[in-house]
Amino acid sequence: MLRALADHAILRHDAALAEAPDKYGAFLAAVIARQAALVARWQCVGFVHGVLNTDNTAVSGETIDYGPCAFMEAYNPDTVFSSIDHHGRYRYAHQPAIIQWNLARFAEAMVPLLSDDETVAVARANEALERFAPLYRAAWLAGMRAKIGLVREDPDDLALVQELLSAMQERRADFTNAFRALSSGAVPEGLEAWVARWHARLDRDGRMREEVFAAMRAVNPAVIPRNHRVEEALAAAEERDDLAPFRELLAVVSQPFELATGHAAYAEPAPNEFSEFYRTFCGT
């Protein structure tokens, strides 16, 4: 039954591997690579899935079954949205580790297909899992390079990104708006020293600033579905049978890299009175 299910999944998601000599090992590696890339993309836009159980992790590498999810506003690696996640198991900073834990459970399930010798099979599963961390780090750093307009790799890029995130956390800078401001050539308050180092790094890349900023605006969203806007749309639909706020919100977030005239309010962080909407629930 396990073999039949694995064969079906391979045909559906990795048909090119169907005739490979080691198709099950190759499939495991492909799933690991997809998940590493996926969680890196979440981290780069501040998305918190909220309920990263193994049954919510798909071999296809897609984001599924997210209920208590949200996009982080003020940058804080410990951001949690789920109302039942009292210990921060699924917090923003922990998502890569949780995905790796889930993949370990998947690899355990694949062990009988990796070799007739269980010792060999377990060793192969562990070897595949060890690839997750470097794959994730590479995908995340590539995504962060793009967010700050870098095209060439430099050994100091990781430190540059970490310095930016540390400064954003210290100042509780809005994750989305800070990167979008940099994409427009603006200098967010409190980041002046970092911006000077960043500009020196951009000079080494040798591209015109406007080219850099245009590329950044293509990967740094101007608008995200902020919790207070989602709540407003839900309340209007439930309490007044008014779907207009929902339709407008959907239209705005469906074009996340553009902010049309008249929609500037959708880019604003939640006011203080909406702080309770940082807690979300399964079914949101």
Buried (B, 14 or more C-beta within 10 A) or exposed (E): EEEEEBBEBBEEBBEEBEEEEEBBBBBBBBBBBBBBBBBBBBBBBBBBBBBBEEEBBBBBBEBEBBBBBBBBBBBBEEBBBBBEBEEBBBBBEBBBBBBBBBBBEBBEBBBBBBBEEEEEBBEBBEBBBEBBEEBBBEBBBBBBBBBBBBEEEEEEBBEBBEBBBEBBBEBEBBBBBBBBBBBEEBBBEBBEEBBEBBEEBBEEBEBEEEEBBEBBBEBBBBBBBBBBBBBBBBEBBEEEEEEEBBEBBEEBBEEBEEBEEEBEEBBEBBEEEBEEBBBBEBEB
